[in-house]
Amino acid sequence: MDVSPAVNRVLVVGGGITGSVLSLALAQKGVEVVLVELRETWTGMGHGITLQGNALKAFRDVGILDELMTRGVPFDHLRLKAAHDGSVIAELPTPHTGGDDLPSTMGALRSDLADILTAAVHAAGVDVRLGTTVTAIDDTVVEGRAGVTVTLADGTTERVDLVVGADGIRSQTRAMIGIEQGPRPVGMGIWRVVAKRPAAMDCAEVYYGGPKFKAGYSPISDDLCYAYLLEENLDRSFVGEGPKGGLLKERSAGYGGIWGEIRESLTDDTLVNYQWIEAIMLDEPWFRGRTIVVGDAAHACPPLIAQGAAMCAEDAVVLAEMLTAPGADVETVLPAFMERRLPRVTMVLGNSLQLAEWEMHPDSPDADPGRIMGQTLNALCAPA
C-alpha cells in the first residue's frame, strides 16, 4: 500500500490568511512549500477582525493560537443595542463553534494575526518570495511524472506537484485556469475604523434601529476596538483607506451609547476604510488539472456572521490534512476536498446573503436574523 503523501512540493499564491495557514500546515507535515506574495513588504496591516471559535480551532491546529490569545480579546456573548441611546435589547450567548475548550469569539487586530502567521511561516522553513506572482501555469507531464510548471513574474520557473490559488476574491489564479466567474456587489458598503476602546466595552455589540443598516464594534486589545458601520453602496470614489474620520463621523450621526463615544473620538485625520461588500461562490469545480483555488478565491461571503476568516482557515487546514494523508493522490483529493467543503461554505454564504438582504430591507415579512444567525453558528459546531 502506498503511504506517501499526494504532494512533496506545493506552490501557494497569496500570503493572506488562507495562503499563510495552508503554507504553515503543509510545511509542518513535511511538504516543501513555495509561497509567492505580490506585496513587496509582508507585514501586518489592516483593521480589526472578529474570529469565531472555528477559526480559533484552525489556528490552534497550526500552532499559533496561544500567541494570538495573548494579544486578542476573547468573549462568549453578543449584545444587541438600540441605536439612539445604546440601551440593551438582548444579550445572546454565542455557540462555541471551535469546541467548548475555546472561546466562542475573539476580537483581534488583523495586523497582529498577520504578523504571527508571517513569523510562523518563516520559522517553518517555507520558501517565501515577495514582490512576485504567477504568470503562467503548465500541467504538461515531464519525464513521465505529473506536475505543474509555473512561471513567475521575474521569469523564473518552478516545478511543483500542486498550485494553490489563495489570492483572494479577485484571484488572478482563478482567471488563469479559465474560471471567468468573479465577485458581485451585495448592495451595501462597510466603514471600518480602529479606535480607542471605551472602558465599558466587554464584548461585541450591534446597534439596530439607526439611520443606517447597522453599526457595531468588538474589543480587539486592552486599549483598542474595531468599529464598523453598514450602509448603502456609495460612489466608488469613497472606496479605499485614508484620513476619513470626519466623513465617518458625519455618516454615523444618530448612534448613541458606546458607539456614540467612539464616534466622538474620531478626528478628521483618523484612518478609516470603506469598501463595497462583495461575494462569490464558484458554481463550477474549484480546480483545473493540478491547480485549485481556495478561500476567498473560491467562496467569499459578506461579514454578517463573521465567518470569512474561519472559512478560509478551515479550507487551509482541511486541504493540508487531505493532501498529506497516507496513500492520497492529487487527482482524488481535489474533488474530494471540494465535495467536503462545499456544503459548509454554501450554507455560510447563503445565510450571510440572506442576512444582508434583511439588513437592507428590514420590513421583509419573513425577516428573522436571530434565527438564521443561531442556526448557522450551531451548524458550524460540527467538524469542518
C-alpha positions in Angstrom: 0.0 0.0 0.0 1.3 3.4 -1.0 1.7 5.6 2.2 3.4 8.5 0.6 1.7 11.9 0.6 -0.1 13.2 -2.5 2.4 16.1 -2.8 6.0 16.7 -1.9 6.3 20.3 -3.3 3.5 22.9 -3.5 3.4 26.5 -4.7 0.9 28.7 -2.9 -0.2 32.0 -4.4 -1.1 34.7 -1.9 0.2 35.4 1.6 -3.1 36.3 3.4 -4.8 34.2 6.0 -5.6 31.3 3.6 -2.2 31.1 2.0 -0.3 31.5 5.2 -2.3 28.9 7.2 -2.0 26.5 4.2 1.7 27.0 3.8 2.3 26.5 7.5 0.1 23.4 7.7 1.8 21.8 4.8 5.3 22.7 5.9 4.5 21.2 9.4 3.6 17.9 7.6 7.0 17.8 5.8 5.9 19.3 2.4 8.2 21.7 0.7 6.3 24.9 0.1 7.0 28.0 -2.1 4.8 30.9 -1.1 4.6 33.8 -3.6 3.2 37.1 -2.5 2.8 40.2 -4.7 3.4 42.7 -1.9 7.0 43.8 -1.6 6.6 44.1 2.2 4.9 41.2 4.0 4.0 42.9 7.3 0.8 43.1 9.3 -1.8 45.6 8.1 -5.5 46.3 8.2 -8.2 47.0 10.7 -9.8 44.7 13.3 -11.2 41.3 12.8 -13.8 39.1 14.6 -12.8 35.5 14.8 -15.3 32.8 15.7 -14.3 29.6 17.6 -13.9 27.5 14.4 -11.3 30.0 13.2 -9.5 29.7 16.5 -9.6 25.9 16.2 -7.9 26.1 12.8 -5.2 28.5 14.3 -4.7 26.1 17.1 -4.2 23.3 14.6 -1.2 25.1 13.1 0.2 26.2 16.5 -0.4 30.0 16.5 -3.4 30.3 18.8 -1.5 30.7 22.1 0.3 33.8 20.9 -2.8 35.2 19.3 -4.7 34.7 22.6 -2.1 36.9 24.4 -3.0 39.8 22.0 -6.7 39.5 21.3 -9.8 39.7 23.4 -11.9 36.6 23.9 -15.6 36.8 24.8 -18.6 34.4 24.7 -21.7 36.6 24.1 -23.1 39.2 21.8 -25.1 42.2 23.0 -27.8 43.9 20.8 -28.5 47.6 21.5 -30.8 50.4 20.4 -29.1 52.8 18.1 -30.3 56.1 19.6 -29.1 55.6 23.2 -27.3 52.3 23.4 -29.8 50.7 25.7 -29.7 46.9 25.7 -32.2 45.0 23.6 -30.9 41.5 24.2 -27.8 39.6 25.4 -27.1 36.4 23.5 -24.6 33.7 24.3 -22.8 32.6 21.2 -22.2 28.9 20.3 -18.6 27.5 20.7 -18.1 26.6 17.1 -14.5 25.5 17.9 -15.4 23.3 20.8 -16.2 24.0 24.5 -12.5 24.4 25.3 -12.1 27.5 23.1 -13.8 30.9 23.4 -16.8 31.4 21.1 -15.4 34.6 19.7 -12.3 36.7 19.7 -11.6 40.2 18.6 -8.1 40.9 17.3 -6.1 43.3 15.2 -5.6 42.0 11.6 -2.0 43.2 11.8 -1.4 41.1 14.9 -2.8 37.9 13.2 -0.8 38.6 10.1 2.4 39.2 12.0 2.0 36.0 14.0 1.3 34.0 10.8 4.2 35.6 9.0 6.7 34.7 11.7 5.4 31.1 11.9 5.6 30.6 8.2 9.2 31.7 8.1 10.1 29.6 11.1 8.5 26.5 9.4 11.0 26.9 6.5 8.6 28.0 3.8 10.4 29.5 0.8 8.7 32.9 0.7 9.1 35.0 -2.5 7.9 38.6 -2.1 7.1 41.1 -4.9 6.3 38.4 -7.4 3.4 36.2 -8.6 2.5 33.5 -11.1 2.2 34.5 -14.8 1.8 31.0 -16.4 0.7 27.5 -15.4 1.5 24.4 -17.4 0.3 20.9 -16.5 2.4 19.1 -19.0 3.8 15.8 -17.9 7.6 15.9 -17.6 9.6 12.6 -17.9 6.6 10.6 -17.2 5.8 12.4 -14.0 2.6 14.6 -13.5 3.1 18.0 -12.1 2.9 21.7 -12.8 5.5 24.0 -14.3 4.9 27.5 -13.0 6.4 30.7 -14.5 6.8 33.6 -12.1 6.8 37.4 -12.9 10.6 37.5 -12.7 10.9 34.9 -15.5 12.0 32.0 -13.3 10.2 28.7 -13.3 9.3 26.2 -10.6 8.2 22.6 -10.9 5.7 21.5 -8.3 3.1 18.8 -7.6 0.3 21.3 -7.0 -0.5 25.0 -7.3 -3.0 26.6 -4.8 -4.5 29.9 -5.6 -5.1 31.6 -2.2 -5.1 35.1 -3.8 -8.4 36.4 -2.6 -11.7 37.5 -4.0 -10.1 39.0 -7.2 -7.9 35.9 -7.7 -5.7 36.0 -10.8 -5.0 32.3 -10.4 -8.8 31.7 -10.8 -8.7 33.6 -14.1 -5.5 31.9 -15.3 -7.1 28.5 -15.1 -10.1 29.6 -17.1 -12.7 30.3 -14.4 -14.4 33.5 -15.6 -16.8 34.0 -12.7 -15.9 37.0 -10.5 -17.3 38.7 -7.4 -20.5 40.7 -7.4 -21.6 43.6 -5.1 -24.1 42.7 -2.4 -25.6 46.1 -2.3 -24.1 47.5 0.9 -20.8 49.1 1.9 -18.9 49.0 5.2 -16.9 51.6 7.1 -14.2 50.2 9.4 -12.1 52.0 11.9 -9.8 51.1 14.8 -10.4 53.4 17.8 -9.7 53.7 21.5 -11.6 51.1 23.4 -14.1 52.6 25.9 -13.8 51.1 29.4 -17.4 49.7 29.4 -16.8 47.6 26.2 -16.5 43.9 27.2 -17.8 42.1 24.1 -19.1 42.6 20.6 -22.2 44.8 20.4 -24.5 45.5 17.5 -26.8 48.6 17.2 -30.2 48.3 15.4 -32.8 50.9 14.6 -30.5 53.7 13.5 -30.3 55.7 10.3 -28.0 53.2 8.6 -28.4 49.4 8.2 -26.4 48.5 11.3 -23.4 49.6 13.4 -21.2 47.6 15.8 -17.9 47.0 17.3 -15.6 44.4 19.0 -12.8 44.9 21.5 -9.5 43.8 19.9 -6.9 44.6 22.5 -6.7 46.1 26.0 -7.0 49.6 24.7 -8.3 49.3 21.1 -11.6 48.4 19.5 -12.7 47.7 15.9 -15.9 49.6 14.9 -17.9 49.4 11.8 -21.0 50.9 10.1 -23.0 49.2 7.3 -24.9 51.4 4.8 -25.8 51.6 1.2 -23.1 51.4 -1.5 -21.6 54.9 -2.0 -19.9 56.1 -5.1 -16.7 54.2 -6.0 -14.7 57.3 -5.1 -15.3 56.6 -1.4 -13.7 53.1 -1.7 -10.3 52.7 0.0 -8.5 53.7 3.1 -7.5 57.2 4.2 -7.9 60.0 6.7 -11.7 60.0 6.6 -12.6 60.2 10.2 -14.6 63.4 9.7 -16.6 61.7 7.0 -17.4 58.6 9.1 -18.4 60.9 12.0 -20.9 62.5 9.6 -22.2 59.3 8.2 -22.7 57.7 11.7 -24.7 60.6 13.2 -27.6 59.3 15.2 -25.8 56.5 17.0 -25.5 56.8 20.8 -24.2 54.7 23.7 -20.7 53.4 23.4 -20.9 53.8 19.6 -21.5 57.4 20.2 -18.4 57.6 22.4 -16.3 56.0 19.6 -17.9 58.4 17.1 -17.0 61.5 19.2 -13.4 60.2 19.5 -12.8 60.4 15.7 -10.8 63.2 14.3 -10.8 64.4 10.7 -7.5 62.6 10.1 -8.5 59.3 11.7 -7.6 56.4 9.3 -10.8 54.9 8.0 -11.5 52.1 5.4 -14.6 52.0 3.2 -15.4 49.0 0.9 -18.3 47.7 -1.0 -19.3 44.3 0.3 -18.9 41.7 -2.4 -19.5 37.9 -2.6 -18.6 35.0 -4.8 -19.4 31.3 -4.9 -17.9 29.3 -7.7 -20.6 27.3 -9.5 -18.1 25.1 -11.1 -15.1 23.0 -9.9 -12.6 25.0 -8.0 -9.7 23.2 -9.7 -8.3 22.6 -13.2 -5.7 19.9 -13.6 -3.3 20.3 -10.7 -4.3 23.9 -9.8 -7.0 24.7 -7.2 -8.4 27.9 -5.8 -9.4 28.0 -2.2 -10.6 30.5 0.5 -12.0 33.8 -0.8 -10.8 32.9 -4.3 -13.5 30.2 -4.4 -16.1 31.5 -1.9 -16.3 34.8 -0.2 -19.2 35.9 2.0 -20.5 39.2 3.4 -19.2 39.7 7.0 -22.7 39.4 8.6 -21.8 36.2 10.5 -18.1 37.0 10.9 -17.1 33.7 9.2 -14.9 34.9 6.4 -11.6 34.2 8.1 -12.9 31.0 9.6 -13.9 29.5 6.2 -10.5 30.4 4.8 -8.5 29.0 7.7 -10.7 25.8 7.6 -10.1 25.4 3.9 -6.3 25.6 4.5 -6.2 23.1 7.4 -8.5 20.6 5.7 -6.7 20.7 2.3 -3.3 20.2 4.0 -4.7 17.3 6.0 -6.2 15.6 2.9 -3.1 16.1 0.8 -0.8 14.6 3.3 -3.0 11.6 4.3 -1.3 8.2 3.6 -1.9 7.0 0.1 -3.6 10.2 -1.1 -3.2 11.4 -4.7 -3.9 14.8 -6.2 -6.5 13.6 -8.7 -8.6 12.2 -5.9 -8.0 14.8 -3.2 -9.1 17.9 -5.2 -12.6 16.8 -6.0 -13.0 15.2 -2.6 -11.8 18.4 -0.9 -14.4 20.4 -2.8 -17.1 17.9 -2.0 -16.3 18.0 1.7 -16.1 21.8 1.9 -19.0 22.8 -0.4 -22.0 22.2 1.8 -20.4 24.2 4.7 -19.3 27.2 2.7 -22.5 27.3 0.7 -24.5 27.4 3.9 -22.4 30.2 5.3 -22.6 32.2 2.1 -26.3 31.7 1.6 -27.2 32.6 5.1 -24.8 35.7 5.0 -26.5 36.9 1.9 -29.9 36.4 3.4 -28.9 38.4 6.4 -27.6 41.1 4.1 -30.9 41.2 2.3 -32.8 41.6 5.6 -30.4 44.3 6.7 -31.2 46.3 3.5 -34.9 45.5 3.7 -35.8 45.3 7.4 -39.5 45.4 6.7 -39.4 42.0 5.0 -42.3 40.0 6.5 -40.1 36.8 6.9 -37.1 38.6 8.4 -35.7 36.6 11.3 -32.0 37.3 11.6 -31.6 35.9 15.1 -32.9 32.5 13.9 -30.5 32.4 10.9 -27.5 33.5 12.9 -28.2 30.9 15.6 -28.8 28.1 13.1 -25.6 28.9 11.2 -23.4 29.0 14.3 -24.9 25.9 15.8 -24.4 24.1 12.5 -20.7 25.2 12.4 -20.1 23.4 15.7 -19.8 20.2 13.6 -16.3 19.4 12.4 -15.0 21.1 9.3 
